[in-house]
Amino acid sequence: MSDASGQIQHVSDTARWVALYRAMESERPDALFRDPYARKLAGERGERILASLPKGLAWAWPMIVRTAVLDELILRTIERDRVDTVLNLAAGLDARPYRLPLASTLRWVEADFPDVIAYKQEQLEGEQPVCVLERVGIDLTDVGRRRALFSRIAATSRHTLVVSEGLLVYLTPAQVAALASDLAAPAPFRWWLIDLGSPRLLKMLEKTWGRAVAAGNAPLQFAPAEGTRFFQAQGWQEGEFRSMWEESLRLKRTMPLARVWNVIAKLYPKSKREEFRRMSGVVLLART
């Protein structure tokens, strides 16, 4: 994460521009959330990456909505289901252990590439998380190390919530299926929060961010046509689906003329409206 250019060099660089979106939202007087660490974590490189992306600013809204919705679901799931451990896969530059109102006894484990972990520790040196925080440097595609990590966490947890924000889209379907199976193996891993897009969304993104991330060896790959049913074979089922489109209207962070498009969409058949509603969303998966 040390390259001085504005080009994406690695999938971990995507965390920079997403952190900048969080900074932009945090600085609004009516902010949906406050992340006082986001701009520092994004750095100047994050600004250069965002400036180099086609329609970079125009596509801020889904990332901001995703953050806000995940915040809500994380807090609700922790309280409702007595979660004692949160495992954040591909944690990137997320600062939830510092900014969310979490119990001091909650255990939060961040897993990401070693260089991302090192950068984050350096930038947040002297800051105190509100809960028990552990960081693990790991390539999550290393199956052996991944399984060892999951087993270690499960050994000291009763109720674990797994969070993987902005991860799955960069994996192949086979890699996602293998990860899902590994997460379903430990009994304490009961819930899994993901963001999920459809093939139509993937085609849209390929016309905007696709080339930039692919050039950095981070092609957009996972968007199953069967939606959340993809995970059933690995032991997971949809517990809750939050449509990014509906949530953007609720939170008032949406695209221009969104409400006009929403009225027009009502003229389409119910099946088409449902397809559009599920084009992108945040999903809480539960063990079957």
BASE-915219 format. One record per residue (C-alpha): residue in one letter; x, z, y. Coordinates in pm, whole numbers, plus 50000, padded with zeros to 5 digits. Example, Ala and Ser with C-alpha at 12.3 -4.5 7.8 and 13.67 -1.06 7.14 Angstrom:
REM residues 2
("A"; (51230; 50780; 49550)) ("S"; (51367; 50714; 49894)) 
//
This chain:
REM residues 288
("M"; (50000; 50000; 50000)) ("S"; (50299; 49960; 50233)) ("D"; (50292; 49588; 50314)) ("A"; (50283; 49527; 50690)) ("S"; (50079; 49205; 50680)) ("G"; (49706; 49165; 50708)) ("Q"; (49682; 49001; 50368)) ("I"; (49550; 49178; 50059)) ("Q"; (49841; 49221; 49820)) ("H"; (49676; 49436; 49555)) ("V"; (49330; 49561; 49464)) ("S"; (49424; 49902; 49609)) ("D"; (49444; 49740; 49954)) ("T"; (49065; 49704; 49956)) ("A"; (49047; 50080; 50013)) ("R"; (49202; 50026; 50356)) ("W"; (48926; 49812; 50499)) ("V"; (48651; 50022; 50339)) ("A"; (48805; 50331; 50504)) ("L"; (48792; 50149; 50836)) ("Y"; (48420; 50088; 50790)) ("R"; (48377; 50462; 50735)) ("A"; (48574; 50528; 51053)) ("M"; (48353; 50289; 51250)) ("E"; (48038; 50463; 51128)) ("S"; (48180; 50810; 51187)) ("E"; (48247; 50729; 51551)) ("R"; (47885; 50636; 51624)) ("P"; (47676; 50900; 51805)) ("D"; (47406; 50858; 51536)) ("A"; (47648; 50842; 51242)) ("L"; (47503; 50869; 50892)) ("F"; (47814; 51064; 50788)) ("R"; (48130; 51196; 50947)) ("D"; (48467; 51115; 50796)) ("P"; (48732; 51241; 51040)) ("Y"; (49013; 51122; 50812)) ("A"; (48902; 50762; 50765)) ("R"; (49080; 50595; 51058)) ("K"; (49410; 50765; 50981)) ("L"; (49382; 50667; 50615)) ("A"; (49292; 50306; 50699)) ("G"; (49588; 50279; 50937)) ("E"; (49690; 49973; 51132)) ("R"; (49712; 49777; 50810)) ("G"; (49344; 49842; 50746)) ("E"; (49263; 49696; 51087)) ("R"; (49473; 49387; 51015)) ("I"; (49309; 49337; 50677)) ("L"; (48962; 49366; 50826)) ("A"; (49051; 49122; 51105)) ("S"; (49169; 48869; 50846)) ("L"; (48848; 48880; 50641)) ("P"; (48579; 48619; 50708)) ("K"; (48275; 48798; 50855)) ("G"; (48456; 49126; 50811)) ("L"; (48257; 49311; 51075)) ("A"; (47927; 49145; 50987)) ("W"; (47954; 49280; 50632)) ("A"; (48021; 49640; 50734)) ("W"; (47660; 49748; 50675)) ("P"; (47651; 49740; 50292)) ("M"; (47971; 49945; 50268)) ("I"; (47837; 50201; 50515)) ("V"; (47504; 50218; 50331)) ("R"; (47685; 50253; 49998)) ("T"; (47884; 50549; 50130)) ("A"; (47576; 50724; 50267)) ("V"; (47370; 50672; 49950)) ("L"; (47651; 50788; 49725)) ("D"; (47692; 51099; 49941)) ("E"; (47323; 51179; 49890)) ("L"; (47327; 51121; 49515)) ("I"; (47650; 51313; 49460)) ("L"; (47522; 51621; 49642)) ("R"; (47181; 51604; 49474)) ("T"; (47321; 51557; 49124)) ("I"; (47570; 51842; 49166)) ("E"; (47294; 52080; 49274)) ("R"; (47016; 51964; 49042)) ("D"; (47220; 51924; 48724)) ("R"; (47469; 52208; 48763)) ("V"; (47770; 51978; 48780)) ("D"; (48098; 52171; 48767)) ("T"; (48335; 51871; 48770)) ("V"; (48335; 51541; 48957)) ("L"; (48566; 51272; 48821)) ("N"; (48625; 51006; 49086)) ("L"; (48770; 50693; 48928)) ("A"; (48953; 50454; 49161)) ("A"; (48908; 50715; 49433)) ("G"; (49099; 50509; 49686)) ("L"; (49096; 50666; 50031)) ("D"; (48771; 50855; 49981)) ("A"; (48768; 51196; 50155)) ("R"; (48456; 51353; 50007)) ("P"; (48640; 51665; 49879)) ("Y"; (48724; 51736; 50244)) ("R"; (48409; 51633; 50428)) ("L"; (48110; 51707; 50203)) ("P"; (47946; 52053; 50184)) ("L"; (48072; 52132; 49834)) ("A"; (48103; 52466; 49658)) ("S"; (48453; 52610; 49662)) ("T"; (48437; 52645; 49282)) ("L"; (48359; 52277; 49219)) ("R"; (48640; 52085; 49052)) ("W"; (48702; 51737; 49191)) ("V"; (48947; 51505; 49012)) ("E"; (49067; 51187; 49184)) ("A"; (49223; 50915; 48968)) ("D"; (49390; 50605; 49110)) ("F"; (49714; 50409; 49111)) ("P"; (50018; 50634; 49169)) ("D"; (50109; 50465; 49500)) ("V"; (49754; 50519; 49632)) ("I"; (49769; 50886; 49535)) ("A"; (50112; 50927; 49699)) ("Y"; (49996; 50760; 50021)) ("K"; (49683; 50972; 50036)) ("Q"; (49871; 51296; 49978)) ("E"; (50113; 51206; 50255)) ("Q"; (49840; 51123; 50505)) ("L"; (49632; 51431; 50427)) ("E"; (49922; 51675; 50412)) ("G"; (49819; 52003; 50574)) ("E"; (49446; 51934; 50536)) ("Q"; (49245; 52164; 50311)) ("P"; (48978; 52037; 50070)) ("V"; (48661; 52245; 50048)) ("C"; (48670; 52252; 49667)) ("V"; (48929; 52258; 49388)) ("L"; (49102; 51919; 49413)) ("E"; (49325; 51753; 49156)) ("R"; (49484; 51409; 49188)) ("V"; (49604; 51193; 48900)) ("G"; (49816; 50881; 48937)) ("I"; (49705; 50639; 48667)) ("D"; (49633; 50275; 48597)) ("L"; (49279; 50301; 48464)) ("T"; (49324; 49986; 48255)) ("D"; (49581; 50178; 48047)) ("V"; (49340; 50274; 47769)) ("G"; (49558; 50537; 47605)) ("R"; (49629; 50729; 47924)) ("R"; (49269; 50691; 48035)) ("R"; (49133; 50843; 47716)) ("A"; (49384; 51126; 47735)) ("L"; (49273; 51202; 48091)) ("F"; (48905; 51201; 47994)) ("S"; (48971; 51433; 47700)) ("R"; (49167; 51676; 47916)) ("I"; (48894; 51694; 48179)) ("A"; (48617; 51728; 47921)) ("A"; (48798; 52019; 47756)) ("T"; (48743; 52238; 48063)) ("S"; (48408; 52109; 48189)) ("R"; (48046; 52158; 48086)) ("H"; (47871; 51915; 48318)) ("T"; (48073; 51624; 48459)) ("L"; (47961; 51361; 48709)) ("V"; (48172; 51045; 48706)) ("V"; (48189; 50838; 49027)) ("S"; (48337; 50487; 49038)) ("E"; (48271; 50341; 49382)) ("G"; (48392; 49985; 49436)) ("L"; (48568; 49964; 49100)) ("L"; (48366; 49772; 48843)) ("V"; (48337; 49445; 49037)) ("Y"; (48714; 49394; 49000)) ("L"; (48709; 49435; 48620)) ("T"; (48615; 49188; 48350)) ("P"; (48296; 49250; 48149)) ("A"; (48511; 49345; 47849)) ("Q"; (48705; 49598; 48057)) ("V"; (48382; 49748; 48194)) ("A"; (48234; 49776; 47844)) ("A"; (48548; 49950; 47717)) ("L"; (48548; 50191; 48012)) ("A"; (48179; 50266; 47960)) ("S"; (48241; 50344; 47593)) ("D"; (48531; 50574; 47677)) ("L"; (48322; 50759; 47936)) ("A"; (48038; 50804; 47686)) ("A"; (48266; 50969; 47430)) ("P"; (48320; 51314; 47591)) ("A"; (48001; 51521; 47564)) ("P"; (48032; 51682; 47912)) ("F"; (48032; 51340; 48082)) ("R"; (47658; 51321; 48145)) ("W"; (47616; 51112; 48460)) ("W"; (47795; 50811; 48602)) ("L"; (47747; 50683; 48958)) ("I"; (47833; 50316; 49012)) ("D"; (47763; 50034; 49254)) ("L"; (47643; 49714; 49093)) ("G"; (47585; 49359; 49209)) ("S"; (47413; 49055; 49061)) ("P"; (47559; 48708; 48991)) ("R"; (47388; 48582; 49308)) ("L"; (47565; 48847; 49516)) ("L"; (47897; 48760; 49354)) ("K"; (47854; 48397; 49458)) ("M"; (47781; 48505; 49815)) ("L"; (48088; 48730; 49826)) ("E"; (48309; 48457; 49685)) ("K"; (48229; 48250; 49994)) ("T"; (48336; 48531; 50228)) ("W"; (48579; 48786; 50082)) ("G"; (48636; 48614; 49748)) ("R"; (48940; 48408; 49838)) ("A"; (49108; 48690; 50024)) ("V"; (49080; 48940; 49740)) ("A"; (49160; 48682; 49472)) ("A"; (49479; 48592; 49660)) ("G"; (49576; 48957; 49628)) ("N"; (49523; 48949; 49251)) ("A"; (49189; 49125; 49287)) ("P"; (48928; 48863; 49193)) ("L"; (48561; 48959; 49194)) ("Q"; (48455; 48944; 48829)) ("F"; (48180; 49182; 48719)) ("A"; (47816; 49117; 48806)) ("P"; (47610; 49119; 48486)) ("A"; (47298; 48904; 48477)) ("E"; (47125; 49173; 48270)) ("G"; (47190; 49437; 48535)) ("T"; (47200; 49798; 48417)) ("R"; (47097; 49694; 48065)) ("F"; (47461; 49590; 48023)) ("F"; (47553; 49958; 47976)) ("Q"; (47298; 50042; 47706)) ("A"; (47520; 49927; 47422)) ("Q"; (47788; 50170; 47538)) ("G"; (47556; 50470; 47552)) ("W"; (47431; 50468; 47913)) ("Q"; (47088; 50404; 48062)) ("E"; (46961; 50368; 48416)) ("G"; (46853; 50701; 48558)) ("E"; (46799; 50584; 48914)) ("F"; (46848; 50260; 49105)) ("R"; (46882; 50253; 49483)) ("S"; (46847; 49901; 49622)) ("M"; (47110; 49835; 49888)) ("W"; (46858; 49624; 50076)) ("E"; (46588; 49891; 50080)) ("E"; (46837; 50163; 50164)) ("S"; (46976; 49960; 50452)) ("L"; (46628; 49942; 50603)) ("R"; (46569; 50313; 50545)) ("L"; (46901; 50413; 50700)) ("K"; (46879; 50155; 50981)) ("R"; (47212; 49996; 50893)) ("T"; (47125; 49644; 50794)) ("M"; (47182; 49278; 50874)) ("P"; (47039; 49108; 51184)) ("L"; (46674; 49002; 51145)) ("A"; (46651; 49205; 50825)) ("R"; (46293; 49312; 50886)) ("V"; (46192; 48950; 50947)) ("W"; (46347; 48851; 50617)) ("N"; (46170; 49143; 50453)) ("V"; (45833; 49006; 50571)) ("I"; (45920; 48655; 50454)) ("A"; (46023; 48790; 50112)) ("K"; (45668; 48917; 50058)) ("L"; (45557; 48556; 50032)) ("Y"; (45766; 48509; 49719)) ("P"; (45645; 48587; 49364)) ("K"; (45691; 48946; 49247)) ("S"; (45968; 48844; 49005)) ("K"; (46170; 48686; 49287)) ("R"; (46119; 48990; 49509)) ("E"; (46246; 49216; 49232)) ("E"; (46546; 48990; 49177)) ("F"; (46629; 49014; 49546)) ("R"; (46575; 49391; 49550)) ("R"; (46822; 49432; 49266)) ("M"; (47083; 49194; 49405)) ("S"; (47294; 49495; 49498)) ("G"; (47249; 49865; 49445)) ("V"; (47383; 50211; 49370)) ("V"; (47297; 50329; 49020)) ("L"; (47299; 50671; 48860)) ("L"; (47352; 50617; 48489)) ("A"; (47269; 50887; 48236)) ("R"; (47387; 50927; 47878)) ("T"; (47138; 50796; 47623)) 
//
